[in-house]
């Protein structure tokens, strides 16, 4: 029994690809790698907060800006004389036209002692970031140790008002 096809194959012998195909593929791959390395996002990130917020965020920075997901580094400071059991961090993403396009919410660190400062991170896995976007980050709720009551703020309204003010240089 023969294993050959009844019609001759027009395939090239193994390891014999046309030079043009190899060069085109290598060139396209090289451009893709260069583009990926050159597209590190330079997104502005700043804080937004209610005047009576028990937690103040400082030292906000985006890490991993040349890959996905982005990682937000922040310092949370308890502005009260009482320990906090927990708090919630919200990130608002505004587009280049200063319109809210997304938000992400995550719990902050648990147990933030009175007047203490702790660093933490938040993985921004909502995606869709583009050049020209702006990120605002703040705390919209917090709970004291041993209490069932929560402090709340309408952080979205505060963030949108901040973005309505004229952009620097406009």
N, C-alpha and C positions, 0 to 999 in steps of 0.2 A: 504494500500500500504506500502510495506516494503522499508526502506531506506538503508538496508544492501546490500553490494555487493554480487553477487552470488558466488564469490570465496573469501575465507577468505584472508585477507590482512596479509602480513608478516611484516608489519611495527611494530616498537617497540611502546609500549605505550608512550604517551606524557611524556616528561622529563625523559626518560629512554634511553639515548644514551650509547653506549658501552664505558667503561672506557678508553680503548685504544684510541679511536677516540678523546675523550675530552682531554686527556693528550697530544696527538700528536699535536692537534690544539693549545692548550695553549703554548706548548713548541715552536712551530713555530712562534706564535705571539710574544712571549717574545724575541726570537732571532731577529725578524724583528725590534722591537722597540729598542733593544739595538744597533743593527747595524745602525739604523737611527740616533741615538744620537751620535754614535761614528764616523760617517762619515762627520763630519764638514770639509768642504774644507779649506785647507790652501794654497790658491792661492797667489803667489806673484803678487803684483800690483805696478807699478811705472809709472812715467811720461815720456813722450817723447814730444819734442817741437822743432819747427823751431827757429833758432837763432834770427829772427826778429819778433817773435810772440808778438802781442800786449797784449795777455793774458797769464799769467803764472799759471799753476795748481800746487798746493802744498797740503800737508796733505791728500794724497789719502789713503783711507781705504775701505776695504770691510766690510759691515755689513750683518747680517743675514746669516752668512756662514754655518749655520746648517740647512738651509731651502732653499726653492726656492720661488721667485726669489732672486738672490743676489742684494744687494743695494750698490752702490758706493757713498761714501762721498768724496767730494773734496772742496778745497778752491780755488777760482778763483781770481786772482789779476790783475787789469788793470795796465799794465806796461807803459802806456802812460799818457800824460797830457791832453788828450781829453776823454770825456765821450763816452762809447761804447753803441750802441743801442742793439746789440745782438752778440752772438758768438755761435759756434757749437763745441760740445765736441764729440770726437770719441774714442771708446774703441776698441782696437785690441786684439784678443785672439789668442795666439800661443800655439801649442801643445807641448808635451814633447820633440819632435824632433826640436823645434824652428821654425816650419812652421806655417804660418798664416792659421788659420782654420775658423775664423769668425771675423766680426766687427759689431759694433752697433754705430749709430749716433743719437744724440739728441741735441736739442737746449739747450744752457746754460741759465743762468739767463738773463733776459732782463734788460737793463740799468745798466751797471757797470760803476760807476763814476770814474773819473780820479784818478789814484793811489789808488783806493779803493779795499778792499778785502771782498768777500762774500762767505759764505759756501752754498753748494747746494748738491743735491743728484741726482742719476740717477739709475733707476731700470733696471737691466740687465736681460731682459726677453728673450734673445736669446737661453738660455738653452744649454745643452750639455757640461757643464763644467766637467772636469775630473782632478783627481790628476795629477800633473805634468804640467798643463797648466800655462801660464804666461799671465798677462794682462798688456798692455801698454795703457795709456790714455793721450790725449792731445787735443789741440785746433787746428782745421784745417782751420777755417775761422772766420772773425769778421767784424763788420760794425760799423763805427762811427755814433754818433747821427747826424741827418740831412744830411747824405751822402747817395748817391746811390751806391757808390763804396764799394767793399768788399776786404779785405785782404785775400789771400788764401795761403795755403802751401800744398805741397804733403807729408802729414804726413805719409801715408802708406809706401812710400819709406824710410823715416827716421826711422820708426819703424822696418821695415824689416832689414835695415842696422844695427840697434842696436842689433837685435836678432841674426845677423850673427856673431857678435863679440863673442869670446869665453865666455862661461858661467863661472862665478866664481867657482873656484875649479876644473876646467877641464884642 
